[in-house]
Amino acid sequence: MKPASGESRRHLSTSPFKPPPPAPPVERFSVSDQVTHDQYGLGVVIGVEDEVAVLIDFGSRQERITTPFNKLYKL
């Protein structure tokens, strides 16, 4: 038996099973966007590292949040 690899399998058009849903697009943030986070609350984006991470000022603290931005929402 082959070990499981990290890549996903190809979906065959004749398969009776549904294809996997497409990956949701990565949300893009820019400096001075207002955001909310489930754990930290309201904040303002003060730095963006390409599509890897964002630096956010939540008033009492600054946090670097990496992708995927599961709990981070743009207002």
N, C-alpha and C positions, 0 to 999 in steps of 0.2 A: 504494500500500500504506500502511496506517495504521501509525504507530509503536506499539511495545508500550507499554502503560500499566501502572501499578503495581498496578491492581486485578486480582483473579483473575476468570476467566471463569465464567459461570453454567453449571452442569452440567445438561444436558438429560436427562430421565428416559428418553428413547428412545435414548440414546447407548449403543453397545456397549462403551464404555470405562468403567473403574471411576472413580467420583468421587474427587477428591483426599482424602486422609485429613484429619480435622479437626485443627486446631492443638492441641497439648497445652496443658493449663491451666498458667498461670504459677504457680510455687510461691510460697507466701506465707511470709515469715519474720517472726518477732517478736523483740523485744529479749530477750537471754539464751538464745536457741536455740543449741545446739551444732551446728556444721557442719563439713564437710570439703571441701576444695578440691583438685583434682588437682595444682595447681602449688604452693600455699602450705601445704597440710596442714590440721591441726585448728585450729579457731578458735571464737570466740564472737561472736554478733551484738551490736553495741553501738549500732546506729542503723539505722532503716528510713526510707527516703524514698518513701512511698506504694508504688507498684508499679514505681518507676523504678530504684532502687538500694538496696543495703544496705552498711553500714559494718561491717567485721569486724576484730576484734583477733586476730591470729595469734601473739601473744606477742611476737615480735621486731619485728613491723611491723603497721601497720593499713592495710587496703586497702578501697577503695570499688569494689564490683563492681556493674555495671549489668545490666539485663535484656537478653537472656535469660540466665538463670543456668545456662549449659551445664555447667560443671564444678563446680558448687556443690551439695552434697547435705546435707540435714538429717539429723542422727543421732537 
